[in-house]
């Protein structure tokens, strides 16, 4: 079998997602049975496939036999040569119980995909709901302050709100527009608060001993230094700052200051 080679692009390894529903359990069981008849191990089959131009490993054989990955026609043709079986042996339509198993397997795949989509959509809706709840509460606090003029109606509640809802509170909304705060204002609050949080973090690191600094992530310290010096930062580092204890406090303070300023300006106009 050494000189047998099925014409195919080298390293053919299909993406499992687009073709996942095309792998019938009947084919997988026939692959297992054929390998059993040949007496070859999964590793030996993988080696034979590599010799024929496929980037197969032992795990590829195992997944193919478990219907956990798609198997291309060219791959089936190569396996037929390795196992000394006809193509019809592998590709003949399933009948009886095999056909029933194929149908159930397809429905499992379809239902699983649908469930995953629904979970993704559900998470998106949940995040929107949380954001709306946070902005609504913010609007109620702004209204209370506008009626009382007591900044104490804002300070602690807004800080608590930022700790609970974090960055979602800076999404533009009609609540902010009603008091003259636009998207650019909110973006500036976020940027200023990120920088303030980063500088506060750097100051705390400067107080650590050499040993304590060595225990910290060198990559994170480098990103912190780059960010403070205007060299940008990765999304992961920005998320790290958002989720820290400093950013919500800075953001709350800056938003409160802007709210009081804009409301004062509106009162002067009227």
Secondary structure, DSSP 8 states (H G I E B T S, - for coil): -TT------TT----HHHHGGG--HHHHHHHHHHHHHHT--HHHHHHHHHHTT----HHHHHHHHTT-S---HHHHHHHHHHHT--HHHHHS---HHHHHHHHHHHHHHHHHHHHHHHHHHHHHHHHHHHHHHHHHHHHHHHHHHHHH--GGGTHHHHHHHHHHHGGGGGS--HHHHTTT--HHHHHHHHHHHHHHHHHHHHHHHHTS-HHHHHHS-HHHHHHHHHHHTTS---HHHHHHHHHSHHHHHHHHHHHHHHHHHHHHHHHHH-
